[in-house]
Amino acid sequence: MTDYTDLAERLRGKPPTHSTLDRYEAADAIEALEKRIKELEAALKPFADYWEPNGGIEKTDVSITYGDLFNARKVLGEK
């Protein structure tokens, strides 16, 4: 995944003024989205590690736990 930290820093540039406030808000939004993407990727990784691209299970010793399932639901915002 691309690291958007540099983009957020460039958007911020100089201290905020009325005319640059939108750029600061955009930088904050980019950082929040980057954090959310990382959370989702981490929650999905246990499932992706055992799935083969052609539609089958890659490994027979699948070790997805209830904790993985609960974590995925939690990250997706479900109870």
Secondary structure as UniProt FT lines:
FT   HELIX           5..12
FT   TURN            18..20
FT   HELIX           21..48
FT   TURN            49..50
FT   TURN            53..54
FT   HELIX           66..75
FT   TURN            76..77
//
